[in-house]
Amino acid sequence: MIFENLIGMVGHADSKVEESETSIHSNTGVLPIYSFSSMLNLMERAACNTLQDKLPPGRTTIPTLINVKYLASTPVGHHVQAEARVVKAEGQRIYYQVIAYDEKGKIGEGTHERFVISADNFMEKISKKNVM
């Protein structure tokens, strides 16, 4: 499949910030704010939502790179959302521009890269790691 025709597609993900998504809970800080890792997860979900139903059966994407700035903090109870836009495709490698927002504005931005794989082949390789 040629993935260049996916350029410009946009995926979204949203969430309400829960205690389980704070820096305290993820052991990455001492403040009860939306954690950087939770924001990255939201951005990654947006990227997954962009393409998953457009891929051939048996194909999926895996993350290979993310480069993101955390611009503003969000407290528990607020709504957050992320957008991932396909900006480039080279073979099986898909490049995204990612942005996250809360009710007050932009909280993060950056780039994300995913690689299209055969799910069965990938899991077969992974299963070999379990053999000792």
N, CA, C and O atoms as CSV, one atom per row, in Angstrom:
chain,resi,resn,atom,element,x,y,z
A,1,MET,N,N,0.845,-1.182,0.000
A,1,MET,CA,C,0.000,0.000,0.000
A,1,MET,C,C,0.888,1.241,0.000
A,1,MET,O,O,1.926,1.271,0.660
A,2,ILE,N,N,0.483,2.234,-0.723
A,2,ILE,CA,C,1.187,3.511,-0.758
A,2,ILE,C,C,0.555,4.419,0.295
A,2,ILE,O,O,-0.648,4.679,0.265
A,3,PHE,N,N,1.377,4.895,1.219
A,3,PHE,CA,C,0.858,5.678,2.337
A,3,PHE,C,C,0.920,7.179,2.104
A,3,PHE,O,O,0.404,7.941,2.922
A,4,GLU,N,N,1.536,7.629,1.014
A,4,GLU,CA,C,1.629,9.058,0.744
A,4,GLU,C,C,0.247,9.694,0.591
A,4,GLU,O,O,0.082,10.888,0.842
A,5,ASN,N,N,-0.755,8.896,0.176
A,5,ASN,CA,C,-2.100,9.452,-0.007
A,5,ASN,C,C,-2.785,9.730,1.342
A,5,ASN,O,O,-3.909,10.230,1.365
A,6,LEU,N,N,-2.129,9.416,2.451
A,6,LEU,CA,C,-2.688,9.669,3.774
A,6,LEU,C,C,-2.262,11.022,4.339
A,6,LEU,O,O,-2.738,11.433,5.397
A,7,ILE,N,N,-1.366,11.712,3.635
A,7,ILE,CA,C,-0.880,13.015,4.097
A,7,ILE,C,C,-2.063,13.982,4.250
A,7,ILE,O,O,-2.908,14.102,3.363
A,8,GLY,N,N,-2.096,14.654,5.383
A,8,GLY,CA,C,-3.174,15.594,5.685
A,8,GLY,C,C,-4.256,15.003,6.576
A,8,GLY,O,O,-5.067,15.742,7.134
A,9,MET,N,N,-4.281,13.681,6.717
A,9,MET,CA,C,-5.291,13.061,7.579
A,9,MET,C,C,-5.031,13.441,9.028
A,9,MET,O,O,-3.883,13.609,9.442
A,10,VAL,N,N,-6.108,13.575,9.794
A,10,VAL,CA,C,-6.017,14.016,11.182
A,10,VAL,C,C,-6.753,13.030,12.086
A,10,VAL,O,O,-7.856,12.582,11.773
A,11,GLY,N,N,-6.126,12.704,13.204
A,11,GLY,CA,C,-6.765,11.878,14.225
A,11,GLY,C,C,-6.847,12.650,15.524
A,11,GLY,O,O,-6.066,13.569,15.769
A,12,HIS,N,N,-7.799,12.266,16.352
A,12,HIS,CA,C,-8.018,12.953,17.625
A,12,HIS,C,C,-8.131,11.949,18.762
A,12,HIS,O,O,-8.470,10.783,18.556
A,13,ALA,N,N,-7.845,12.420,19.944
A,13,ALA,CA,C,-8.081,11.668,21.177
A,13,ALA,C,C,-8.360,12.692,22.267
A,13,ALA,O,O,-7.809,13.793,22.250
A,14,ASP,N,N,-9.215,12.327,23.214
A,14,ASP,CA,C,-9.495,13.253,24.308
A,14,ASP,C,C,-9.706,12.476,25.591
A,14,ASP,O,O,-9.944,11.268,25.585
A,15,SER,N,N,-9.612,13.208,26.694
A,15,SER,CA,C,-9.712,12.591,28.002
A,15,SER,C,C,-10.001,13.659,29.046
A,15,SER,O,O,-9.755,14.844,28.823
A,16,LYS,N,N,-10.518,13.232,30.168
A,16,LYS,CA,C,-10.626,14.084,31.346
A,16,LYS,C,C,-9.466,13.685,32.250
A,16,LYS,O,O,-9.268,12.496,32.501
A,17,VAL,N,N,-8.702,14.644,32.738
A,17,VAL,CA,C,-7.533,14.355,33.552
A,17,VAL,C,C,-7.971,13.735,34.884
A,17,VAL,O,O,-8.732,14.332,35.645
A,18,GLU,N,N,-7.476,12.534,35.142
A,18,GLU,CA,C,-7.765,11.791,36.372
A,18,GLU,C,C,-6.527,11.786,37.265
A,18,GLU,O,O,-5.421,12.073,36.806
A,19,GLU,N,N,-6.717,11.462,38.527
A,19,GLU,CA,C,-5.596,11.349,39.469
A,19,GLU,C,C,-4.528,10.383,38.943
A,19,GLU,O,O,-3.334,10.602,39.145
A,20,SER,N,N,-4.967,9.315,38.269
A,20,SER,CA,C,-4.039,8.299,37.763
A,20,SER,C,C,-3.142,8.819,36.650
A,20,SER,O,O,-2.185,8.146,36.267
A,21,GLU,N,N,-3.436,10.013,36.119
A,21,GLU,CA,C,-2.640,10.596,35.039
A,21,GLU,C,C,-1.743,11.734,35.518
A,21,GLU,O,O,-1.201,12.480,34.702
A,22,THR,N,N,-1.583,11.870,36.823
A,22,THR,CA,C,-0.770,12.963,37.349
A,22,THR,C,C,0.690,12.562,37.494
A,22,THR,O,O,1.040,11.382,37.494
A,23,SER,N,N,1.524,13.579,37.617
A,23,SER,CA,C,2.954,13.352,37.832
A,23,SER,C,C,3.206,12.581,39.119
A,23,SER,O,O,4.110,11.747,39.180
A,24,ILE,N,N,2.413,12.856,40.146
A,24,ILE,CA,C,2.565,12.125,41.410
A,24,ILE,C,C,2.337,10.642,41.178
A,24,ILE,O,O,3.139,9.812,41.605
A,25,HIS,N,N,1.253,10.309,40.508
A,25,HIS,CA,C,0.901,8.902,40.296
A,25,HIS,C,C,1.924,8.171,39.435
A,25,HIS,O,O,2.185,6.989,39.657
A,26,SER,N,N,2.500,8.856,38.462
A,26,SER,CA,C,3.469,8.200,37.575
A,26,SER,C,C,4.902,8.285,38.106
A,26,SER,O,O,5.846,7.857,37.441
A,27,ASN,N,N,5.053,8.845,39.314
A,27,ASN,CA,C,6.375,8.971,39.951
A,27,ASN,C,C,7.362,9.781,39.112
A,27,ASN,O,O,8.552,9.471,39.062
A,28,THR,N,N,6.851,10.820,38.455
A,28,THR,CA,C,7.722,11.682,37.657
A,28,THR,C,C,7.744,13.112,38.185
A,28,THR,O,O,8.272,14.014,37.535
A,29,GLY,N,N,7.172,13.309,39.359
A,29,GLY,CA,C,7.132,14.628,39.974
A,29,GLY,C,C,6.317,14.581,41.244
A,29,GLY,O,O,5.812,13.528,41.634
A,30,VAL,N,N,6.190,15.730,41.890
A,30,VAL,CA,C,5.475,15.788,43.162
A,30,VAL,C,C,4.213,16.643,43.080
A,30,VAL,O,O,3.565,16.894,44.095
A,31,LEU,N,N,3.869,17.085,41.889
A,31,LEU,CA,C,2.700,17.943,41.722
A,31,LEU,C,C,1.519,17.163,41.147
A,31,LEU,O,O,1.701,16.261,40.330
A,32,PRO,N,N,0.311,17.515,41.578
A,32,PRO,CA,C,-0.885,16.840,41.070
A,32,PRO,C,C,-1.358,17.452,39.744
A,32,PRO,O,O,-2.467,17.979,39.655
A,33,ILE,N,N,-0.502,17.374,38.717
A,33,ILE,CA,C,-0.800,17.929,37.397
A,33,ILE,C,C,-0.723,16.814,36.360
A,33,ILE,O,O,-0.097,15.778,36.585
A,34,TYR,N,N,-1.361,17.041,35.240
A,34,TYR,CA,C,-1.332,16.110,34.112
A,34,TYR,C,C,0.126,15.831,33.753
A,34,TYR,O,O,0.893,16.753,33.476
A,35,SER,N,N,0.494,14.563,33.761
A,35,SER,CA,C,1.896,14.211,33.552
A,35,SER,C,C,2.291,14.278,32.080
A,35,SER,O,O,1.461,14.138,31.182
A,36,PHE,N,N,3.554,14.492,31.872
A,36,PHE,CA,C,4.115,14.505,30.525
A,36,PHE,C,C,3.850,13.164,29.834
A,36,PHE,O,O,3.475,13.133,28.662
A,37,SER,N,N,4.046,12.059,30.558
A,37,SER,CA,C,3.828,10.739,29.960
A,37,SER,C,C,2.371,10.525,29.570
A,37,SER,O,O,2.090,9.859,28.574
A,38,SER,N,N,1.446,11.077,30.337
A,38,SER,CA,C,0.024,10.965,29.976
A,38,SER,C,C,-0.280,11.764,28.719
A,38,SER,O,O,-1.063,11.330,27.874
A,39,MET,N,N,0.346,12.942,28.595
A,39,MET,CA,C,0.158,13.742,27.388
A,39,MET,C,C,0.727,13.015,26.169
A,39,MET,O,O,0.113,13.022,25.101
A,40,LEU,N,N,1.892,12.390,26.321
A,40,LEU,CA,C,2.471,11.618,25.222
A,40,LEU,C,C,1.543,10.481,24.811
A,40,LEU,O,O,1.363,10.215,23.622
A,41,ASN,N,N,0.960,9.816,25.794
A,41,ASN,CA,C,0.020,8.736,25.506
A,41,ASN,C,C,-1.185,9.246,24.732
A,41,ASN,O,O,-1.642,8.593,23.794
A,42,LEU,N,N,-1.697,10.395,25.111
A,42,LEU,CA,C,-2.840,10.985,24.414
A,42,LEU,C,C,-2.482,11.305,22.968
A,42,LEU,O,O,-3.271,11.051,22.058
A,43,MET,N,N,-1.286,11.866,22.756
A,43,MET,CA,C,-0.833,12.171,21.402
A,43,MET,C,C,-0.671,10.897,20.577
A,43,MET,O,O,-1.029,10.858,19.400
A,44,GLU,N,N,-0.134,9.868,21.200
A,44,GLU,CA,C,0.049,8.598,20.505
A,44,GLU,C,C,-1.299,7.991,20.128
A,44,GLU,O,O,-1.451,7.447,19.034
A,45,ARG,N,N,-2.277,8.081,21.027
A,45,ARG,CA,C,-3.621,7.582,20.705
A,45,ARG,C,C,-4.217,8.341,19.528
A,45,ARG,O,O,-4.873,7.746,18.672
A,46,ALA,N,N,-3.993,9.650,19.479
A,46,ALA,CA,C,-4.497,10.442,18.349
A,46,ALA,C,C,-3.867,9.961,17.045
A,46,ALA,O,O,-4.548,9.839,16.027
A,47,ALA,N,N,-2.556,9.688,17.081
A,47,ALA,CA,C,-1.881,9.185,15.882
A,47,ALA,C,C,-2.437,7.823,15.474
A,47,ALA,O,O,-2.665,7.579,14.290
A,48,CYS,N,N,-2.654,6.950,16.427
A,48,CYS,CA,C,-3.243,5.633,16.120
A,48,CYS,C,C,-4.625,5.791,15.501
A,48,CYS,O,O,-4.973,5.093,14.549
A,49,ASN,N,N,-5.406,6.710,16.047
A,49,ASN,CA,C,-6.759,6.930,15.535
A,49,ASN,C,C,-6.771,7.478,14.115
A,49,ASN,O,O,-7.769,7.349,13.405
A,50,THR,N,N,-5.671,8.085,13.699
A,50,THR,CA,C,-5.594,8.648,12.354
A,50,THR,C,C,-5.663,7.567,11.283
A,50,THR,O,O,-6.358,7.731,10.280
A,51,LEU,N,N,-4.953,6.469,11.486
A,51,LEU,CA,C,-4.769,5.507,10.402
A,51,LEU,C,C,-5.348,4.115,10.589
A,51,LEU,O,O,-5.565,3.412,9.602
A,52,GLN,N,N,-5.604,3.693,11.821
A,52,GLN,CA,C,-5.886,2.284,12.042
A,52,GLN,C,C,-6.977,1.727,11.122
A,52,GLN,O,O,-6.816,0.622,10.602
A,53,ASP,N,N,-8.064,2.442,10.906
A,53,ASP,CA,C,-9.127,1.922,10.038
A,53,ASP,C,C,-8.829,2.124,8.544
A,53,ASP,O,O,-9.617,1.710,7.693
A,54,LYS,N,N,-7.702,2.754,8.228
A,54,LYS,CA,C,-7.314,2.966,6.815
A,54,LYS,C,C,-6.282,1.930,6.346
A,54,LYS,O,O,-6.012,1.814,5.151
A,55,LEU,N,N,-5.712,1.186,7.290
A,55,LEU,CA,C,-4.674,0.217,6.954
A,55,LEU,C,C,-5.278,-1.087,6.450
A,55,LEU,O,O,-6.412,-1.424,6.793
A,56,PRO,N,N,-4.518,-1.824,5.633
A,56,PRO,CA,C,-4.994,-3.124,5.178
A,56,PRO,C,C,-5.185,-4.071,6.378
A,56,PRO,O,O,-4.535,-3.893,7.408
A,57,PRO,N,N,-6.053,-5.055,6.256
A,57,PRO,CA,C,-6.244,-6.023,7.343
A,57,PRO,C,C,-4.909,-6.649,7.761
A,57,PRO,O,O,-4.070,-6.972,6.919
A,58,GLY,N,N,-4.731,-6.813,9.063
A,58,GLY,CA,C,-3.514,-7.418,9.583
A,58,GLY,C,C,-2.362,-6.450,9.775
A,58,GLY,O,O,-1.307,-6.837,10.278
A,59,ARG,N,N,-2.548,-5.197,9.382
A,59,ARG,CA,C,-1.500,-4.181,9.538
A,59,ARG,C,C,-1.860,-3.257,10.695
A,59,ARG,O,O,-3.031,-3.014,10.984
A,60,THR,N,N,-0.822,-2.753,11.341
A,60,THR,CA,C,-0.985,-1.766,12.390
A,60,THR,C,C,0.265,-0.902,12.399
A,60,THR,O,O,1.167,-1.104,11.586
A,61,THR,N,N,0.323,0.052,13.309
A,61,THR,CA,C,1.520,0.888,13.416
A,61,THR,C,C,2.100,0.764,14.820
A,61,THR,O,O,1.384,0.514,15.790
A,62,ILE,N,N,3.405,0.944,14.902
A,62,ILE,CA,C,4.091,0.980,16.194
A,62,ILE,C,C,4.885,2.286,16.271
A,62,ILE,O,O,5.354,2.794,15.252
A,63,PRO,N,N,5.033,2.824,17.478
A,63,PRO,CA,C,5.794,4.071,17.622
A,63,PRO,C,C,7.286,3.817,17.475
A,63,PRO,O,O,7.806,2.802,17.938
A,64,THR,N,N,7.965,4.753,16.823
A,64,THR,CA,C,9.417,4.651,16.677
A,64,THR,C,C,10.141,5.899,17.186
A,64,THR,O,O,11.331,5.842,17.495
A,65,LEU,N,N,9.428,7.026,17.273
A,65,LEU,CA,C,10.073,8.263,17.728
A,65,LEU,C,C,9.001,9.260,18.130
A,65,LEU,O,O,7.948,9.353,17.501
A,66,ILE,N,N,9.291,10.008,19.196
A,66,ILE,CA,C,8.428,11.132,19.563
A,66,ILE,C,C,9.322,12.246,20.103
A,66,ILE,O,O,10.230,11.993,20.894
A,67,ASN,N,N,9.062,13.466,19.674
A,67,ASN,CA,C,9.825,14.637,20.091
A,67,ASN,C,C,8.807,15.725,20.415
A,67,ASN,O,O,8.242,16.353,19.520
A,68,VAL,N,N,8.585,15.934,21.708
A,68,VAL,CA,C,7.474,16.781,22.142
A,68,VAL,C,C,7.915,17.751,23.234
A,68,VAL,O,O,8.718,17.406,24.101
A,69,LYS,N,N,7.381,18.960,23.179
A,69,LYS,CA,C,7.565,19.960,24.229
A,69,LYS,C,C,6.308,19.995,25.094
A,69,LYS,O,O,5.188,19.979,24.583
A,70,TYR,N,N,6.507,20.043,26.387
A,70,TYR,CA,C,5.421,20.212,27.357
A,70,TYR,C,C,5.344,21.702,27.646
A,70,TYR,O,O,6.260,22.262,28.247
A,71,LEU,N,N,4.269,22.347,27.228
A,71,LEU,CA,C,4.193,23.807,27.256
A,71,LEU,C,C,3.436,24.388,28.445
A,71,LEU,O,O,3.733,25.498,28.887
A,72,ALA,N,N,2.462,23.646,28.964
A,72,ALA,CA,C,1.646,24.171,30.057
A,72,ALA,C,C,1.053,23.014,30.855
A,72,ALA,O,O,0.790,21.939,30.316
A,73,SER,N,N,0.850,23.252,32.134
A,73,SER,CA,C,0.304,22.228,33.018
A,73,SER,C,C,-1.217,22.269,33.050
A,73,SER,O,O,-1.838,23.307,32.820
A,74,THR,N,N,-1.804,21.097,33.345
A,74,THR,CA,C,-3.255,20.978,33.426
A,74,THR,C,C,-3.613,20.268,34.730
A,74,THR,O,O,-3.054,19.215,35.035
A,75,PRO,N,N,-4.548,20.841,35.507
A,75,PRO,CA,C,-4.941,20.193,36.764
A,75,PRO,C,C,-5.938,19.057,36.551
A,75,PRO,O,O,-6.556,18.934,35.494
A,76,VAL,N,N,-6.071,18.240,37.577
A,76,VAL,CA,C,-7.037,17.144,37.582
A,76,VAL,C,C,-8.440,17.701,37.354
A,76,VAL,O,O,-8.789,18.768,37.858
A,77,GLY,N,N,-9.226,16.966,36.595
A,77,GLY,CA,C,-10.610,17.345,36.332
A,77,GLY,C,C,-10.819,18.103,35.033
A,77,GLY,O,O,-11.947,18.222,34.555
A,78,HIS,N,N,-9.745,18.612,34.465
A,78,HIS,CA,C,-9.878,19.354,33.213
A,78,HIS,C,C,-9.888,18.412,32.018
A,78,HIS,O,O,-9.428,17.274,32.105
A,79,HIS,N,N,-10.408,18.891,30.922
A,79,HIS,CA,C,-10.485,18.129,29.685
A,79,HIS,C,C,-9.238,18.401,28.850
A,79,HIS,O,O,-8.813,19.548,28.715
A,80,VAL,N,N,-8.651,17.340,28.289
A,80,VAL,CA,C,-7.504,17.473,27.395
A,80,VAL,C,C,-7.820,16.764,26.086
A,80,VAL,O,O,-8.578,15.795,26.054
A,81,GLN,N,N,-7.235,17.256,25.027
A,81,GLN,CA,C,-7.417,16.629,23.722
A,81,GLN,C,C,-6.131,16.743,22.918
A,81,GLN,O,O,-5.333,17.661,23.110
A,82,ALA,N,N,-5.951,15.787,22.013
A,82,ALA,CA,C,-4.766,15.794,21.157
A,82,ALA,C,C,-5.192,15.621,19.711
A,82,ALA,O,O,-6.223,15.023,19.404
A,83,GLU,N,N,-4.356,16.171,18.832
A,83,GLU,CA,C,-4.561,16.068,17.393
A,83,GLU,C,C,-3.253,15.593,16.781
A,83,GLU,O,O,-2.180,16.088,17.127
A,84,ALA,N,N,-3.346,14.638,15.877
A,84,ALA,CA,C,-2.167,14.153,15.146
A,84,ALA,C,C,-2.468,14.264,13.657
A,84,ALA,O,O,-3.462,13.721,13.175
A,85,ARG,N,N,-1.610,14.965,12.936
A,85,ARG,CA,C,-1.784,15.175,11.494
A,85,ARG,C,C,-0.636,14.506,10.751
A,85,ARG,O,O,0.532,14.740,11.063
A,86,VAL,N,N,-0.968,13.675,9.769
A,86,VAL,CA,C,0.064,13.039,8.942
A,86,VAL,C,C,0.671,14.119,8.054
A,86,VAL,O,O,-0.034,14.775,7.288
A,87,VAL,N,N,1.999,14.297,8.166
A,87,VAL,CA,C,2.676,15.330,7.387
A,87,VAL,C,C,3.619,14.753,6.330
A,87,VAL,O,O,4.037,15.455,5.409
A,88,LYS,N,N,3.948,13.469,6.474
A,88,LYS,CA,C,4.883,12.868,5.519
A,88,LYS,C,C,4.795,11.352,5.641
A,88,LYS,O,O,4.489,10.814,6.705
A,89,ALA,N,N,5.068,10.682,4.537
A,89,ALA,CA,C,5.144,9.219,4.527
A,89,ALA,C,C,6.305,8.818,3.634
A,89,ALA,O,O,6.421,9.284,2.500
A,90,GLU,N,N,7.166,7.947,4.156
A,90,GLU,CA,C,8.292,7.399,3.388
A,90,GLU,C,C,8.250,5.890,3.545
A,90,GLU,O,O,8.628,5.357,4.588
A,91,GLY,N,N,7.795,5.211,2.522
A,91,GLY,CA,C,7.651,3.765,2.637
A,91,GLY,C,C,6.658,3.429,3.716
A,91,GLY,O,O,5.504,3.854,3.662
A,92,GLN,N,N,7.100,2.664,4.706
A,92,GLN,CA,C,6.238,2.246,5.818
A,92,GLN,C,C,6.296,3.233,6.992
A,92,GLN,O,O,5.575,3.059,7.975
A,93,ARG,N,N,7.127,4.244,6.904
A,93,ARG,CA,C,7.309,5.211,7.993
A,93,ARG,C,C,6.355,6.389,7.792
A,93,ARG,O,O,6.321,7.014,6.732
A,94,ILE,N,N,5.577,6.672,8.849
A,94,ILE,CA,C,4.588,7.748,8.808
A,94,ILE,C,C,4.995,8.810,9.827
A,94,ILE,O,O,5.306,8.487,10.974
A,95,TYR,N,N,4.994,10.075,9.408
A,95,TYR,CA,C,5.393,11.199,10.252
A,95,TYR,C,C,4.174,12.065,10.573
A,95,TYR,O,O,3.347,12.346,9.705
A,96,TYR,N,N,4.082,12.479,11.833
A,96,TYR,CA,C,2.944,13.266,12.316
A,96,TYR,C,C,3.406,14.556,12.967
A,96,TYR,O,O,4.507,14.632,13.514
A,97,GLN,N,N,2.556,15.565,12.902
A,97,GLN,CA,C,2.651,16.753,13.747
A,97,GLN,C,C,1.611,16.526,14.843
A,97,GLN,O,O,0.449,16.253,14.541
A,98,VAL,N,N,2.012,16.633,16.108
A,98,VAL,CA,C,1.087,16.386,17.209
A,98,VAL,C,C,0.961,17.627,18.083
A,98,VAL,O,O,1.932,18.347,18.319
A,99,ILE,N,N,-0.265,17.860,18.559
A,99,ILE,CA,C,-0.562,19.012,19.408
A,99,ILE,C,C,-1.555,18.547,20.480
A,99,ILE,O,O,-2.461,17.762,20.200
A,100,ALA,N,N,-1.374,19.038,21.703
A,100,ALA,CA,C,-2.331,18.753,22.780
A,100,ALA,C,C,-2.832,20.079,23.361
A,100,ALA,O,O,-2.103,21.069,23.421
A,101,TYR,N,N,-4.096,20.067,23.786
A,101,TYR,CA,C,-4.752,21.249,24.327
A,101,TYR,C,C,-5.515,20.900,25.596
A,101,TYR,O,O,-5.917,19.755,25.802
A,102,ASP,N,N,-5.707,21.902,26.440
A,102,ASP,CA,C,-6.732,21.824,27.471
A,102,ASP,C,C,-7.687,22.996,27.221
A,102,ASP,O,O,-7.613,23.645,26.177
A,103,GLU,N,N,-8.574,23.265,28.167
A,103,GLU,CA,C,-9.569,24.334,27.951
A,103,GLU,C,C,-8.953,25.719,27.806
A,103,GLU,O,O,-9.586,26.621,27.257
A,104,LYS,N,N,-7.744,25.898,28.283
A,104,LYS,CA,C,-7.105,27.219,28.254
A,104,LYS,C,C,-6.175,27.419,27.060
A,104,LYS,O,O,-5.756,28.545,26.790
A,105,GLY,N,N,-5.847,26.349,26.345
A,105,GLY,CA,C,-4.967,26.505,25.194
A,105,GLY,C,C,-4.025,25.336,25.005
A,105,GLY,O,O,-4.223,24.258,25.565
A,106,LYS,N,N,-3.000,25.567,24.211
A,106,LYS,CA,C,-2.042,24.525,23.860
A,106,LYS,C,C,-1.197,24.142,25.068
A,106,LYS,O,O,-0.677,25.008,25.772
A,107,ILE,N,N,-1.063,22.822,25.304
A,107,ILE,CA,C,-0.234,22.345,26.417
A,107,ILE,C,C,0.980,21.555,25.938
A,107,ILE,O,O,1.896,21.296,26.719
A,108,GLY,N,N,0.997,21.170,24.668
A,108,GLY,CA,C,2.138,20.428,24.142
A,108,GLY,C,C,2.113,20.389,22.634
A,108,GLY,O,O,1.059,20.501,22.009
A,109,GLU,N,N,3.312,20.225,22.047
A,109,GLU,CA,C,3.404,20.123,20.590
A,109,GLU,C,C,4.701,19.422,20.218
A,109,GLU,O,O,5.668,19.422,20.980
A,110,GLY,N,N,4.702,18.825,19.036
A,110,GLY,CA,C,5.914,18.181,18.579
A,110,GLY,C,C,5.676,17.296,17.368
A,110,GLY,O,O,4.734,17.491,16.599
A,111,THR,N,N,6.558,16.318,17.224
A,111,THR,CA,C,6.474,15.395,16.102
A,111,THR,C,C,6.456,13.964,16.626
A,111,THR,O,O,6.940,13.670,17.719
A,112,HIS,N,N,5.890,13.098,15.821
A,112,HIS,CA,C,5.767,11.687,16.180
A,112,HIS,C,C,5.973,10.877,14.904
A,112,HIS,O,O,5.574,11.290,13.815
A,113,GLU,N,N,6.594,9.733,15.059
A,113,GLU,CA,C,6.864,8.856,13.919
A,113,GLU,C,C,6.368,7.454,14.272
A,113,GLU,O,O,6.583,6.967,15.382
A,114,ARG,N,N,5.704,6.818,13.312
A,114,ARG,CA,C,5.213,5.455,13.497
A,114,ARG,C,C,5.596,4.645,12.265
A,114,ARG,O,O,5.827,5.199,11.190
A,115,PHE,N,N,5.659,3.336,12.433
A,115,PHE,CA,C,6.048,2.440,11.347
A,115,PHE,C,C,4.937,1.422,11.137
A,115,PHE,O,O,4.455,0.823,12.098
A,116,VAL,N,N,4.529,1.224,9.893
A,116,VAL,CA,C,3.477,0.268,9.562
A,116,VAL,C,C,4.092,-1.134,9.523
A,116,VAL,O,O,5.108,-1.369,8.869
A,117,ILE,N,N,3.447,-2.053,10.243
A,117,ILE,CA,C,3.956,-3.423,10.335
A,117,ILE,C,C,2.841,-4.433,10.114
A,117,ILE,O,O,1.657,-4.099,10.159
A,118,SER,N,N,3.243,-5.668,9.878
A,118,SER,CA,C,2.320,-6.802,9.917
A,118,SER,C,C,2.215,-7.226,11.374
A,118,SER,O,O,3.220,-7.584,11.987
A,119,ALA,N,N,1.011,-7.190,11.934
A,119,ALA,CA,C,0.825,-7.533,13.349
A,119,ALA,C,C,1.259,-8.974,13.633
A,119,ALA,O,O,1.917,-9.229,14.641
A,120,ASP,N,N,0.904,-9.906,12.771
A,120,ASP,CA,C,1.256,-11.322,12.990
A,120,ASP,C,C,2.768,-11.528,12.969
A,120,ASP,O,O,3.314,-12.190,13.851
A,121,ASN,N,N,3.444,-10.971,11.977
A,121,ASN,CA,C,4.899,-11.118,11.889
A,121,ASN,C,C,5.592,-10.504,13.099
A,121,ASN,O,O,6.539,-11.074,13.640
A,122,PHE,N,N,5.116,-9.351,13.511
A,122,PHE,CA,C,5.701,-8.665,14.659
A,122,PHE,C,C,5.543,-9.510,15.924
A,122,PHE,O,O,6.501,-9.693,16.675
A,123,MET,N,N,4.342,-10.022,16.156
A,123,MET,CA,C,4.093,-10.812,17.365
A,123,MET,C,C,4.860,-12.136,17.328
A,123,MET,O,O,5.257,-12.651,18.374
A,124,GLU,N,N,5.068,-12.683,16.141
A,124,GLU,CA,C,5.876,-13.900,16.030
A,124,GLU,C,C,7.307,-13.629,16.488
A,124,GLU,O,O,7.889,-14.427,17.223
A,125,LYS,N,N,7.876,-12.498,16.049
A,125,LYS,CA,C,9.222,-12.121,16.480
A,125,LYS,C,C,9.280,-11.902,17.991
A,125,LYS,O,O,10.219,-12.338,18.655
A,126,ILE,N,N,8.274,-11.227,18.519
A,126,ILE,CA,C,8.231,-10.936,19.944
A,126,ILE,C,C,8.110,-12.223,20.752
A,126,ILE,O,O,8.730,-12.349,21.807
A,127,SER,N,N,7.329,-13.168,20.276
A,127,SER,CA,C,7.138,-14.426,21.022
A,127,SER,C,C,8.439,-15.182,21.197
A,127,SER,O,O,8.596,-15.930,22.162
A,128,LYS,N,N,9.378,-14.997,20.275
A,128,LYS,CA,C,10.670,-15.669,20.378
A,128,LYS,C,C,11.496,-15.125,21.535
A,128,LYS,O,O,12.417,-15.797,22.000
A,129,LYS,N,N,11.189,-13.931,22.004
A,129,LYS,CA,C,11.874,-13.381,23.153
A,129,LYS,C,C,11.500,-14.127,24.434
A,129,LYS,O,O,12.249,-14.108,25.410
A,130,ASN,N,N,10.341,-14.781,24.425
A,130,ASN,CA,C,9.878,-15.507,25.612
A,130,ASN,C,C,10.551,-16.863,25.768
A,130,ASN,O,O,10.433,-17.485,26.824
A,131,VAL,N,N,11.244,-17.329,24.756
A,131,VAL,CA,C,11.895,-18.636,24.799
A,131,VAL,C,C,13.246,-18.473,25.485
A,131,VAL,O,O,14.065,-17.644,25.090
A,132,MET,N,N,13.464,-19.290,26.533
A,132,MET,CA,C,14.746,-19.189,27.254
A,132,MET,C,C,15.463,-20.512,27.209
A,132,MET,O,O,16.558,-20.640,27.756
